[in-house]
Amino acid sequence: MYISDYFRRIDQVISGCPAIISKELLFDQRTKYIGFMRGTLTFRDGSELHFKEFIDTEAGITKYKYGYHYQKDDRLIFRYDNHPHPARKDIPSRHKHVSDEENMIPASIPDLQDVLKEVIMYLP
């Protein structure tokens, strides 16, 4: 899959979510298969999802770096990322923060569509 196709799929997923009231998106194609994207999605209750992905789509989808940070009123609700935490060697680099920076659990690499489904569960 070309990175442009991946970006188009992500834009369709976002456009298909009626709970999103505004979006800011940046798609940066580096090669036919490698790209970077980031964005901020605002939901009907004022909560926001800030996300980024550095991806390679040549042989499947490989996410070299990612982060999906969901917050409301500047308070963290959850965040998925693959940034290693040297003070927490018991937690793998792929993890999820729940409610605060220190509360981490192992997590698989999420897909934006799955993260949006999780966000919707928090909406009134």
C-alpha positions as CSV (number, residue, x, y, z in Angstrom):
1,M,0.0,0.0,0.0
2,Y,1.3,3.5,-0.8
3,I,1.5,6.0,2.0
4,S,-0.9,8.2,0.1
5,D,-3.5,5.4,0.2
6,Y,-3.0,5.1,4.0
7,F,-3.4,8.8,4.5
8,R,-6.6,8.7,2.4
9,R,-7.9,5.9,4.6
10,I,-7.2,7.8,7.8
11,D,-8.9,10.9,6.4
12,Q,-12.0,8.7,5.6
13,V,-12.0,7.2,9.1
14,I,-11.9,10.7,10.6
15,S,-14.6,12.1,8.3
16,G,-16.8,9.1,9.1
17,C,-16.9,9.9,12.8
18,P,-19.9,12.1,13.6
19,A,-18.7,12.9,17.1
20,I,-15.8,14.9,15.7
21,I,-16.7,18.6,15.3
22,S,-13.3,19.9,14.0
23,K,-10.0,18.5,12.8
24,E,-6.5,19.8,12.1
25,L,-4.5,17.3,10.0
26,L,-1.0,17.2,8.6
27,F,0.0,14.5,6.2
28,D,3.7,14.5,5.2
29,Q,4.7,12.0,2.5
30,R,8.5,11.3,2.7
31,T,8.7,8.5,0.1
32,K,6.1,6.3,-1.7
33,Y,5.8,4.2,1.4
34,I,7.0,6.3,4.3
35,G,5.2,9.2,5.9
36,F,4.4,11.2,9.0
37,M,1.0,12.4,10.1
38,R,-0.2,14.4,13.1
39,G,-3.5,15.9,14.0
40,T,-5.9,17.2,16.6
41,L,-9.5,16.1,16.6
42,T,-12.0,18.0,18.7
43,F,-15.2,16.1,19.8
44,R,-18.7,17.4,20.6
45,D,-18.0,17.6,24.4
46,G,-14.8,19.7,23.8
47,S,-12.4,16.8,24.5
48,E,-9.5,16.4,22.1
49,L,-7.4,13.6,20.6
50,H,-3.8,14.6,19.7
51,F,-2.1,12.0,17.6
52,K,1.0,11.3,15.5
53,E,2.3,8.4,13.5
54,F,5.6,7.8,11.6
55,I,4.8,4.9,9.4
56,D,6.1,2.6,6.6
57,T,3.5,0.9,4.5
58,E,5.7,-1.0,2.1
59,A,5.3,-4.5,3.7
60,G,2.1,-4.0,5.8
61,I,1.9,-1.1,8.2
62,T,4.9,-0.5,10.5
63,K,4.5,2.3,13.0
64,Y,8.0,3.4,14.0
65,K,6.7,6.1,16.3
66,Y,3.2,6.8,17.5
67,G,1.2,8.6,20.1
68,Y,-2.6,9.0,20.7
69,H,-3.2,11.5,23.5
70,Y,-6.9,11.9,24.6
71,Q,-7.7,14.7,27.0
72,K,-10.5,16.9,28.3
73,D,-10.1,20.2,30.0
74,D,-6.3,19.7,29.8
75,R,-6.6,16.5,31.9
76,L,-5.2,13.3,30.5
77,I,-7.8,10.6,30.0
78,F,-5.5,8.1,28.2
79,R,-2.5,8.0,25.9
80,Y,-1.0,5.2,23.8
81,D,2.7,5.7,22.8
82,N,5.9,3.7,22.2
83,H,8.3,6.1,24.0
84,P,10.4,4.0,26.4
85,H,10.3,5.0,30.1
86,P,13.7,4.3,31.6
87,A,12.4,4.6,35.2
88,R,9.8,1.9,34.5
89,K,11.6,-1.1,33.1
90,D,8.6,-3.3,33.9
91,I,6.6,-1.5,31.2
92,P,7.4,-2.2,27.6
93,S,7.9,0.7,25.1
94,R,4.4,-0.1,23.7
95,H,2.0,1.0,26.5
96,K,-1.0,3.0,27.6
97,H,-1.2,5.8,30.2
98,V,-4.5,5.8,32.0
99,S,-5.6,8.9,33.9
100,D,-2.1,10.2,34.6
101,E,1.5,9.9,33.5
102,E,2.5,7.4,36.1
103,N,-0.3,4.9,35.6
104,M,0.9,2.7,32.7
105,I,-0.1,-0.7,31.4
106,P,1.3,-2.7,28.4
107,A,-0.7,-2.2,25.2
108,S,-0.5,-3.4,21.7
109,I,0.0,-0.9,18.9
110,P,-3.4,0.7,18.3
111,D,-5.1,1.7,15.1
112,L,-6.6,5.2,14.9
113,Q,-10.0,3.7,14.2
114,D,-9.8,1.7,17.4
115,V,-8.7,4.7,19.4
116,L,-11.7,6.7,18.1
117,K,-14.0,3.9,19.2
118,E,-12.5,4.1,22.7
119,V,-12.9,7.9,22.7
120,I,-16.6,7.5,21.9
121,M,-17.1,5.4,25.0
122,Y,-16.0,8.5,27.1
123,L,-18.4,10.9,25.3
124,P,-21.7,11.8,27.0
